Amino acid sequence: MINRRDLIKASIGAASYAMVSTIARPVSGHGFLNYFGQNNNRRPNIILCMADDQGWGDMAYNGHPVLKTPNFDAMASEALRFNRFYAAAPVCSPTRGSVLTGRHPNRFGCFTAGYSLRPQEETIAETLKAAGYVTGHFGKWHLGSIFKNSPVNPGGYGFNEWVSAPNFFDNDPILSKNGSAIQFKGESSMVTVDAAIDFIRRHSQSDQPFLAVVWFGSPHRPLKAIEQDAALYSDQPEQLQHYYGEITGMDRALGKLRNELRTLNIHENTILWYCSDNGGLKGTNRIRGHKSEIYDGGLRVPAILEWPKRIKTPRTTDIPCNTSDIYPTIMELIGAKPDKKLPLDGTSLAPLIDKKMKARPKPMGFWHYPAEVIRISGNEDMSVLLDAQKSGKQIEDKWLCLDANKNRKFPDDEFPGHSAWLDWPWKLHRIETKGIVTLELYNIAKDIGENNDLSAQQPQRVREMKSELEQWMKSVVHSLNGEDYQ
């Protein structure tokens, strides 16, 4: 792993080297064009929730034989449930970046865990803030710093308020409230939801709708469920007691959040969208692959969308969807148009919400670039910040970021790492190691485990999908090289 405090070069594979440098985020406002149609009703509130390392099968409603998730189950039975929802990447920071931008994370150099957003990117918080929303972030950030005055903290990317951790966090966490370290007490997921509820209560009756991004730190390792949750699984191995217990703790926090929306009488016109940031941990998945892999076990995640005002009857969908779809969907639902015309990899799911989408309009591309993880210790960083505050000091954080204006350029004909092209039901894997490319083809509808490689039997399909995948990767490299911002 790379320790960001060493200020060393980040190795990103033999194909190319990008200079990693400190950045100064522009502070000027954005000129957004936005419109909200002819309906004068209040625009919906928006809550985007995300788990940390919860796999697709880690839900009772998805058939898990042990887990107890009554609140997730209730939400799934009353809302729109996605059976085939994918994270944009098999690790956390990139997927979180895809939620905020609607773009594949490689486009802005967020290759793997620990990389931040680029200053040139435009986030959902910035867009909604310009459209009149009040915005808050709660829980795991992992897209930059949580220090005050840092150019890549949540405030630097459009959040009015934030109670955030630099990475995953456990019970009794130290969190950064707008840059100031505060010691909290309680189970980690409940601490996160309580911070969000405080924000929601204060803004629920104002003229401004709100965006609350609620990113849990569970069930990320190291696993430490509170006693009452671990005890529910006392017949399981100790590690699974805590893994399942952390998910149950998160379930209880989600239930409290849903109940609060009903107490405040705002649940009818609040979009509540839940998913995970990547597939489950090794040894916990029931399909091939796990976190950090491009097989479905590393990408496929649970997802539920609740909005009673518009989704009046519960249902499930088998249409493949993606975390990159969240941004364009929200933009269409509220009628906001960002000023920047950056290429998006996501597609609006508004037609799906309205029962007008029969199939996904375009394929999905995945690309796990062979970059080293940048190490961020949530507990260590927050303890340093808290100790500095006690002595009256302020930390001046120098965060590393792949700034499009300072990077060396990447070749657009070299695509190292593991990539895939999902054109339902077909999924083509392209695995490049030391210049050698291996191809695998699976029919996911018939082979959920990706066990039966059909590439030798479908040579024409392989050629066509490989060409489409490589054209997409070429466009990603062009974005990475800064061409979108010119």
ROLUMPA-369580 format. One record per residue: residue in three letters; x, y, z of N, C-alpha, C in turn. Coordinates in steps of 0.001 Angstrom, whole numbers, plus 500000, padded with zeros to 6 digits. Layout:
alaXYZXYZXYZ/...
***
This chain:
met500828498802500000500000500000500000500868501255500000/ile500317502339499500501008503614499480500521504447500641/asn501413504983501449501030505899502506501049507310501954/arg499886507967501970499778509278501334500683510305501988/arg501034510113503265501861511086503960503307511054503496/asp503706510016502840505070509936502329505277510795501089/leu504176511229500475504234512046499255505107511403498194/ile504901510112497997505683509415496998504856509211495749/lys505503508800494706504814508529493449503876507348493605/ala502692507460493012501739506352493014501977505520491768/ser502339504279491964502575503407490831501253502969490237/ile501073503151488939499797502805488310500019501906487109/gly500961501018487211501141500029486153502234500428485192/ala502711499425484460503828499644483557503441500465482344/ala502150500510482034501731501185480801502013502670480827/ser501918503277481994502086504722482056502276505157483483/tyr502739506374483633502915506928484967502266508296485015/ala501386508489485980500726509784486130501322510495487328/met501642511743487173502169512489488295501066512736489313/val501354512428490551500416512655491631500835513941492318/ser499936514915492423500327516229492908499263516824493797/thr499651517797494605498672518512495405497902519438494494/ile496662519723494871495801520524494013495168521639494806/ala494763522668494123493988523749494726492655523791494006/arg491615523437494710490300523359494082489747524746493839/pro489223525025492622488650526334492351487504526624493312/val487401527877493733486345528254494670485259529077494006/ser485396529349492724484378530135492038483115529317491864/gly481993529990491724480711529304491570480552528701490205/his479538527888490066479229527244488798478030527920488170/gly478032528057486859476888528608486166475995527496485668/phe475031527065486466474160525965486098472876526480485478/leu472419525798484466471083526007483941470209524944484575/asn469166525358485278468270524364485839466827524796485654/tyr465947523815485578464536524102485406463740523030486129/phe462520523337486501461764522402487294460355522212486767/gly460134522442485492458852522148484873457755523088485338/gln456523522689485082455374523532485377454760523246486745/asn455233522181487401454656521789488682455315522584489802/asn454528523302490572455062524116491651455196523359492963/asn454897522083492976455051521297494190456515521282494625/arg456704521049495911458055520962496442458823519837495759/arg460051520121495384460891519087494781461232518026495826/pro461503516822495409461728515749496385463009515952497173/asn462976515571498432464208515406499188464907514152498670/ile466219514084498861466994512967498326467940512459499407/ile467891511150499672468816510509500608469481509345499879/leu470790509387499790471557508330499129472354507581500189/cys471971506341500452472641505512501465473528504472500789/met474631504162501451475542503165500880476232502393501993/ala476272501064501822477018500198502731478470500124502290/asp479298499569503140480725499427502866481079497940502861/asp481136497345501669481522495934501480480380494943501721/gln479159495325501480478035494387501594477739493792500221/gly477840492487500102477605491829498828476128491661498508/trp475851491327497253474478491156496780473695490160497635/gly474341489078498016473636488034498757473503488297500237/asp474074489398500726474085489666502163472821490390502608/met471690489830502251470374490313502649469459489118502865/ala468646489186503897467667488117504089466710488054502910/tyr466313489206502372465357489198501260465953488616499988/asn467282488526499902467924487872498764468237486409499054/gly467648485885500108467764484463500363468888484041501281/his469520484988501986470589484577502895469998483713504006/pro470597482574504257469991481633505212470188481992506674/val471050482961506974471383483259508369471061484709508747/leu471372485642507872471259487067508189469842487481508579/lys469763488414509519468496489003509932468512490491509546/thr467702490829508528467643492210508040466187492641507900/pro465432492719508993463996493010508892463671494364508292/asn464492495372508535464193496702507998464507496792506509/phe465610496186506090465880496117504652464783495309503954/asp464368494234504577463326493396503986462029494191503818/ala461684494970504837460459495773504765460556496810503656/met461709497482503570461890498473502511461805497822501138/ala462440496669500985462421495970499698461016495549499302/ser460173495258500283458813494808499992457853495957499708/glu458312497190499937457445498347499771457935499314498700/ala459010498971498009459651499928497108460049499250495790/leu460946499880495058461502499300493832462790498584494193/arg462822497274494002463982496466494346464717496078493072/phe466027496302493071466864495972491913467480494591492123/asn467205493688491217467792492358491303469178492293490681/arg469461493232489765470749493211489055471349494609489075/phe471787495013490263472386496332490440473887496147490629/tyr474673496952489915476123496801489905476809498046490446/ala477873497838491218478775498929491556479635499218490337/ala479980500486490155480805500860488997482205500274489090/ala482637499948490298483983499407490513483924498389491641/pro484913497497491724484886496472492764485516496899494083/val485844498186494214486367498724495469485714500076495752/cys485939500580496964485077501630497521485232503018496910/ser486400503639496967486525505036496524486023505241495097/pro486409504402494141485925504610492773484407504572492659/thr483770503612493305482306503530493226481667504772493831/arg482189505255494939481642506464495549481777507655494596/gly482897507708493888483055508754492885482041508642491762/ser481680507406491389480690507216490319479315507713490747/val478974507544492032477692508033492539477629509550492433/leu478721510200492789478722511662492824478815512295491443/thr479292511554490432479539512159489120478763511540487965/gly478295510295488105477666509605486980478658509084485966/arg479945509089486332481016508722485392481818507540485936/his482402506774484995483289505719485452484488506363486129/pro484900505858487294485952506526488069487296506637487369/asn487605505736486447488877505874485733488922507151484905/arg487770507700484571487754508944483791488395510094484565/phe488311510033485893488901511124486675490005510627487605/gly490610509505487231491807509056487921491594508466489293/cys490368508069489636490103507414490921490158505907490669/phe491382505386490561491577504009490117491201502974491169/thr491480503299492427491249502317493480491107503039494807/ala491117502294495902490875502883497216491919503929497561/gly491452505064498082492337506116498566492538507279497632/tyr492102507159496373492224508277495441491043509233495628/ser491276510491495343490220511485495518489565511810494180/leu488562512649494242487983513222493031488954514242492445/arg488743514608491199489517515663490569488865517025490804/pro489645518078490802489040519407490925488172519768489729/gln488406519126488588487630519452487389486274518767487340/glu486059517799488231484791517071488201483670517902488810/glu482449517508488522481259518183489017480406517152489739/thr480100517402490999479404516393491792477914516663491889/ile477200515644492302475759515780492494475452516809493572/ala476330516911494582476114517913495630476257519319495075/glu477237519546494218477414520869493608476232521225492711/thr475801520248491925474687520504491012473411520813491780/leu473103520007492794471878520227493552471965521482494411/lys473125521774494938473295523002495715473009524222494843/ala473503524206493614473236525299492691471770525359492293/ala471077524210492386469664524153492038468754524459493225/gly469343524851494369468530525267495496468418524277496634/tyr469142523173496574469115522180497644470134522542498726/val469842522145499957470839522163501012471415520754501092/thr472724520633501257473387519347501060474196518946502291/gly474183517652502614474948517150503744475537515789503472/his476718515545504021477372514234503909477603513681505308/phe477329512375505474477415511743506784478016510351506652/gly479103510099507382479726508782507375481015508749506582/lys481239507635505920482491507414505205482602508329503990/trp483729509008503863483994509877502706484906509138501729/his486168508979502052487125508185501275487303508671499832/leu487052509956499636487316510571498328488198511802498493/gly488951511828499581489793512970499872489902513152501369/ser490199514352501783490466514666503171489192515013503934/ile489282514979505268488200515478506124488724516597507024/phe489922517128506695490464518246507453489878519563506965/lys489788520516507881489298521848507542490250522495506545/asn489689523257505626490441524004504609491095523122503559/ser490869521821503615491406520957502560490602521156501282/pro491248521164500139490513521341498884489683520136498488/val489901518982499130489185517774498726488374517178499873/asn487929518015500796486996517530501810485572517631501267/pro484567517085501957483201517141501419482722518557501112/gly483115519525501947482735520904501674483298521416500367/gly484462520915499980485064521337498721484356520794497505/tyr483465519816497722482740519208496610481231519423496717/gly480833520487497428479447520905497354478573520607498553/phe479135520068499644478310519755500804478328520917501793/asn477134521428502112477019522515503081477449522084504475/glu477076520863504848477394520333506174477929518916506015/trp478800518527506938479302517165506872479820516694508232/val479502515435508492480033514726509657480625513446509087/ser481916513442508840482504512461507923483764511821508487/ala484037510625507986485252509886508317486107509761507059/pro487424509767507202488278509665506009488190508307505325/asn487837507262506082487727505915505540486666505185506379/phe486716503851506412485780503105507239485991503493508705/phe485005503217509546485103503562510957484276502566511759/asp484605502460513035483957501473513891483157502168514988/asn482762501420516000481945501965517075482708503025517868/asp481968503962518468482549505091519206483567505842518341/pro483177506253517141484147506846516222484459508304516541/ile485627508740516099485935510163516021485618510582514589/leu484727511544514415484336512000513087484632513483512942/ser484730513909511708485024515309511401483727516042511097/lys483366516988511954482190517816511724482645519134511126/asn482480519242509823482912520427509088484377520760509365/gly485184519723509572486617519920509758487093519860511188/ser486177519783512145486555519698513556486285518286514066/ala487266517704514731487138516336515234486248516293516457/ile485308515345516466484399515165517594484341513685517933/gln484454513374519206484337511995519674482867511653519849/phe482390510642519116481013510170519228480990508869520017/lys479848508554520568479648507301521278478484506552520651/gly478665505252520460477581504451519933478002503550518801/glu477080502688518405477301501786517275477472502622516004/ser478414502251515164478853503141514081477738503520513114/ser476906502562512716475840502882511766474803503803512392/met474511503591513666473541504448514340474090505853514528/val475380505979514815476004507303514896475846508044513573/thr476052507334512473475925507933511145474505508408510888/val473538507559511160472140507918510920471682509037511852/asp472127509023513092471733510090514009472240511448513529/ala473451511481512988473967512742512437473128513195511246/ala472749512241510392471920512583509232470529513038509677/ile469961512384510680468631512752511158468625514170511732/asp469687514535512426469776515907512935469703516908511786/phe470417516633510722470393517483509521469000517491508895/ile468397516316508773467088516190508132466016516930508931/arg466044516804510246465057517503511074465148519011510884/arg466358519518510851466534520969510741466098521526509397/his466098520689508375465789521190507036464490520634506460/ser463814519766507188462655519082506621461483520006506319/gln461338521089507079460191521977506884460575523302506238/ser461813523431505782462239524680505154461802524718503690/asp462000525850503055461662525989501643462641525240500753/gln463817524935501285464828524222500512464687522714500695/pro464597521950499618464718520494499759466151520140500120/phe466372518916500561467718518550500994468229517322500252/leu469553517254500167470279516051499747471092515597500947/ala470872514372501394471665513777502467472345512521501926/val473663512528501902474440511362501494474878510651502771/val474394509431502968474601508687504215475388507423503877/trp476684507449504154477565506350503770478080505644505033/phe477561504436505257477930503661506442479378503171506354/gly479939502825507511481280502230507552481251500729507726/ser480089500121507625479911498672507844479474497995506557/pro479821496700506397480529495798507318482013495642506995/his482713496717506808484133496700506458484972496122507599/arg486002495363507244486957494895508242487768496065508795/pro488226496048510058488054494972511041486628494953511576/leu486083493769511744484680493603512092484496493585513612/lys483584494417514090483326494467515537481888494910515763/ala480977493954515733479573494255516011479385494469517508/ile478362495241517861478050495370519284477494494041519786/glu477530493854521086477227492544521671475839492038521288/gln474820492908521328473468492442521058473306491954519626/asp474065492520518693473958492091517298474768490832517036/ala475966490753517592476781489547517421476099488336518057/ala475370488561519164474728487451519880473659486767519049/leu473101487464518062472088486861517198472670485717516366/tyr473992485693516237474656484714515371475663483887516170/ser475325483586517393476256482891518291476608481491517820/asp475814480933516903476113479598516388477044479642515184/gln477504480842514812478394481002513664479841481204514129/pro480816481001513225482208481330513569482321482789514012/glu483292483082514838483388484413515457483413485545514423/gln484198485382513351484278486451512353482917486703511705/leu482182485636511418480859485805510818479859486390511815/gln480036486101513102479175486738514103479259488258513972/his480470488743513786480661490195513703480297490737512317/tyr480553489958511279480168490397509926478649490524509827/tyr477959489470510198476493489518510169475958490552511160/gly476605490640512318476157491588513329476265493031512874/glu477330493356512134477469494724511615476372495038510592/ile476012494064509778474928494284508814473600494464509545/thr473376493691510602472154493858511389472120495225512064/gly473271495705512542473339497043513109473006498114512083/met473492497932510883473183498852509793471698498788509447/asp471132497591509480469703497406509223468866498182510245/arg469243498101511511468502498817512549468592500338512341/ala469765500825511941469933502262511686469090502703510499/leu469042501874509458468207502190508287466739502245508691/gly466333501343509578464961501363510068464649502642510821/lys465585503112511633465376504369512361465236505539511396/leu466044505546510349465961506613509352464616506616508660/arg464145505442508243462836505368507570461708505803508509/asn461790505402509751460760505805510711460755507311510934/glu461933507902510958462018509347511161461379510109510007/leu461562509624508793460929510271507637459412510255507777/arg458884509189508345457433509092508550456978509970509714/thr457778510049510756457452510928511877457404512380511427/leu458319512769510562458371514132510039457367514366508918/asn456696513284508503455700513350507429456296513852506113/ile457516513399505825458155513785504562458509512561503717/his458124511366504163458564510167503461457941510034502079/glu456721510557501890456059510414500591456869511051499472/asn457467512195499745458200512904498700459699512954498998/thr460207511862499540461647511712499747462136510498498971/ile463125510706498127463780509615497412464821509015498350/leu464643507764498716465587507049499572466180505907498757/trp467459506006498453468119505048497550469247504379498318/tyr469196503072498381470191502305499136470926501344498214/cys472260501240498418473052500225497709474354500022498478/ser475221499183497944476547498974498519477606499467497547/asp478838499644498052479895500220497208480650499186496388/asn480555497933496754481182496854495962480671495527496504/gly481093494455495871480660493139496300481215492765497659/gly480797491608498140481142491192499482482590490750499637/leu482972490526500879484325490111501202484555488661500796/lys485798488324500610486154486949500259485657486002501343/gly484972484964500913484451483992501852483025484253502279/thr482435485384501851481059485685502241480100485647501060/asn480617485635499837479763485698498656479225484341498257/arg478083484386497576477484483147497068477509483102495544/ile478185484057494932478435484024493486479923484241493264/arg480416483968492067481851484004491807482413485404491999/gly483553485458492670484243486726492849483915487378494180/his484656488421494484484488489150495738485085490538495550/lys485039491333496594485610492677496544486979492666495874/ser487185493620494974488420493831494195488454493020492907/glu487389492242492612487347491459491375486184491898490487/ile486374491728489165485393492165488176484309491108487926/tyr484499489905488432483400488935488366482241489467489211/asp481034488956488948479841489547489544479879489610491074/gly480577488691491709480677488738493163481367489981493680/gly482177490609492847482850491848493240482103493098492851/leu481054492958492026480347494120491483478867494176491819/arg478231493031491892476786493012492075476440493267493538/val475522494201493770475231494646495134473725494760495351/pro473279494715496609471863494953496890471521496416496636/ala470305496684496175469874498063495923468358498156496001/ile467887499227496625466456499480496789466219500972496609/leu465141501325495921464766502730495724463330502921496200/glu463178503809497186461860504089497761461491505553497495/trp460297505764496969459769507105496728458253506974496591/pro457516506923497703456087506610497646455268507519496741/lys455665508775496602454892509687495767454878509250494314/arg455951508614493859456053508245492443456098506734492234/ile456635506011493202456635504544493140455530504079494081/lys454318503980493554453135503788494403452896502334494777/thr453428501426493984453258500005494295454626499325494266/pro454880498408495174456186497736495213456381496825494007/arg457641496732493584457945495828492477459452495571492436/thr459849494593491642461258494304491420461566494488489947/thr462838494739489652463270494850488264464508493990488047/asp464543493334486898465707492549486493466588493311485509/ile466231494541485170467039495339484255468361495694484939/pro469496495435484317470776495775484940470919497290485127/cys471325497691486311471525499096486638472865499249487356/asn473286500506487569474658500769487969474698501986488885/thr475693502045489761475830503225490616476050504497489809/ser476610504390488611476775505571487751475435506108487254/asp474373505308487386473043505761486953472404506731487946/ile472902506765489164472251507569490199472274509049489834/tyr473423509546489406473540510971489069472592511387487947/pro472635510753486770471716511190485708470249510976486052/thr469953509966486862468564509750487271468061510921488111/ile468840511306489105468443512425489967468337513710489152/met469260513911488221469208515122487395467894515196486619/glu467477514082486044466234514092485282465018514237486192/leu465050513582487344463885513612488225463592515011488751/ile464636515806489010464396517151489541464522518221488460/gly464928517831487243465017518780486149466204519702486220/ala467316519229486755468529520052486847469500519672485738/lys470120520670485148471101520434484088472423521096484456/pro473465520305484685474767520894484994475322521647483797/asp476114522657484091476686523484483036477729522717482234/lys478529521908482925479573521155482234478955519994481461/lys479410519777480260478894518696479420479904517548479417/leu480087516940480554481033515835480664480355514542480257/pro481040513667479540480442512388479159480096511552480383/leu478886511032480405478432510197481506478410508734481077/asp478720507860482006478612506430481751477280505884482237/gly476656506596483164475351506195483652474238506622482719/thr473075506052482940471884506411482177470752506700483153/ser469857507601482801468749507927483700467798506740483825/leu467441506436485061466476505375485334465075505931485579/ala464864507205485262463524507781485420462471506986484640/pro462750506569483402461754505733482702461484504410483422/leu462503503856484064462304502617484827461389502868486028/ile461593503980486693460739504333487831459286504445487386/asp459084504973486178457730505165485648457222503984484826/lys457904502838484911457503501602484226457534501731482707/lys458438502565482204458523502774480761459811502218480160/met460673501645480960461932501087480471461807499570480415/lys462002499007479244461904497561479059463266496875479072/ala464316497639478767465665497085478746466649498230478947/arg467853497910479373468862498955479529469235499500478158/pro469272500835478006469514501398476679470943501298476178/lys471908501008477070473296500879476618474043499930477535/pro475114499311477049475882498381477886476612499103479016/met477156498313479926477988498831481017479431498394480808/gly480344499322481063481759498987481041482348498999482436/phe483235498055482707483950497982483986485446497898483680/trp486261498505484549487708498471484307488434498673485628/his489007497599486149489792497669487384491250497859486993/tyr491690499111487010493042499467486586494053499015487645/pro495217498493487239496189497955488200496976499058488903/ala496318499752489825496959500796490624497082500333492064/glu498061500868492763498233500533494165497274501335495026/val496797500702496078495932501379497040496721502452497778/ile496105503611497990496679504650498836496100504479500231/arg496951504224501187496490503888502528495967505122503257/ile494767504993503815494172506035504641493654505365505904/ser494181505753507034493743505180508298492756506130508954/gly491480505747508948490473506612509529490731506901510995/asn491000505862511774491218506064513197492462506900513470/glu493523506616512739494785507336512945494637508813512590/asp494059509097511422493910510481510991493034511274511955/met491945510646512409491026511362513288491633511580514672/ser492418510639515150493096510818516438494114511947516353/val494827512020515237495787513104515031495071514452515034/leu493925514518514345493174515767514282492654516155515661/leu492119515195516405491584515490517730492687515978518663/asp493849515323518637494963515737519489495458517131519107/ala495491517416517818495933518746517367494991519827517860/gln493704519549517796492718520527518267492897520820519757/lys493148519775520539493292519942521984494470520848522326/ser495486520838521459496656521687521704496572523009520953/gly495395523263520352495182524543519681495811524663518317/lys496143523540517690496792523563516386495786523230515281/gln496093523653514089495280523327512918496141522576511911/ile495667521453511442496421520656510473496209521209509075/glu497288521476508396497229521875506990497487520628506155/asp496456520073505604496561518792504912496941518992503454/lys497914518264502997498308518271501577497871516935500991/trp496773516967500259496197515728499739496696515479498319/leu496888514233498031497335513855496698496143513640495783/cys496245514140494564495122514043493630495655514001492209/leu494989513244491359495351513210489941494668514381489244/asp495336515501489185494802516713488579495006516634487067/ala493937516847486309494021516718484851495005517709484236/asn495263518810484918496180519813484377497639519470484623/lys497896518468485458499269518176485853499713516755485536/asn498798515906485098499144514509484840499976514342483580/arg500853513357483619501390512850482357500277512117481645/lys500366512055480321499272511487479540499381509965479460/phe498217509351479379498112507905479274497940507520477803/pro498568506464477332498344506005475957496938505478475791/asp496316505768474646494924505342474441494810504036473673/asp495896503277473630495848501974472973496404500872473881/glu496515501167475170496959500182476147495941500166477284/phe495440498972477601494355498866478568494676497799479608/pro495643498053480484496053497033481459494969496771482491/gly495037495593483091494102495246484152492953494394483657/his491948494287484489490784493451484217489603494362483897/ser489049494206482709487888494989482297486780494035481857/ala485581494592481701484451493766481266483423494641480580/trp482658494024479709481591494699478960480319493890479152/leu479330494494479813478080493802480107476989494316479175/asp476644493519478187475558493813477255474551492682477454/trp473639492917478366472793491854478896472168490980477804/pro472269489638477999472781488916479169474255488539479075/trp474943489086478058476316488668477813477310489555478543/lys478318488904479123479374489645479814480726489139479320/leu481465490045478683482794489713478162483855490240479121/his484760489369479528485898489762480352487129489915479470/arg487861490988479691489148491218479017490194491371480105/ile491106490412480202492104490398481275493480490538480646/glu494124491687480898495447491944480313496504491935481405/thr497455491048481269498555490940482211499869490896481450/lys500720491878481666502010491968480993501853491897479480/gly500840492569478973500630492649477531499889491478476928/ile499597490453477702498879489280477200497408489416477571/val496520489302476555495090489494476758494375488146476739/thr493569487903477761492723486719477838491273487154477825/leu490433486456477050489023486793476934488152485672477474/glu487089486049478166486111485094478679484720485651478402/leu483789484788478052482423485206477740481428484352478523/tyr480473485025479180479469484310479967478074484843479652/asn477110483959479693475705484340479626475212484411481068/ile475144485629481617474856485792483038473446485333483392/ala472515485479482460471130485076482747471046483575483017/lys471865482789482332471837481335482498472959480818483398/asp473955481666483643475157481220484348475574482303485337/ile474800482446486410475042483518487376476419483392488022/gly476948482189488061478245481979488684479422482222487769/glu479176482575486508480250482793485519481228481612485524/asn480666480435485322481460479207485335481680478616483944/asn480781478919483011480815478280481693481266479285480634/asp482556479302480352483132480232479388482718479829477973/leu481995480733477280481472480449475945482249481160474843/ser483420481695475170484154482491474183484528481678472942/ala484886480398473116485260479576471967484061479256471085/gln482866479247471675481652478921470920481002480145470280/gln481407481328470678480781482565470201481844483544469696/pro482645483151468702483757484017468279483300485360467710/gln482198485387466971481721486641466398481259487598467497/arg480523487077468449480065487909469574481262488454470355/val482266487607470559483464488040471279484145489187470547/arg484287489071469225484950490130468451484184491446468558/glu482874491363468425482064492580468466482095493231469843/met481972492421470876481969492987472222483352493509472614/lys484389492831472194485753493293472474485989494650471815/ser485515494805470584485673496083469893484929497200470622/glu483706496919471072482932497922471805483597498277473133/leu484080497262473831484749497491475104485990498359474920/glu486795498064473924488026498816473732487751500238473258/gln486683500434472484486301501797472119485894502579473357/trp485181501938474242484788502608475484486013502934476329/met486939501999476452488141502249477244488981503367476639/lys488991503464475333489708504566474674489086505904475083/ser487757505955475132487102507195475546487395507507477011/val487496506466477833487833506670479241489226507274479366/val490176506777478585491534507308478620491547508766478160/his490755509099477152490694510494476705490202511394477838/ser489202510918478587488743511680479750489849511792480789/leu490530510687481047491618510656482010492707511656481639/asn492932511827480357493955512760479875493474514213479846/gly492270514453480337491793515825480478491041516398479297/glu490758515577478285490114516108477088488685516572477336/asp488001516035478369486628516442478656486547517896479092/tyr487630518411479674487564519726480293488041520837479356/gln488447520484478162488995521480477254487884522274476565/
***
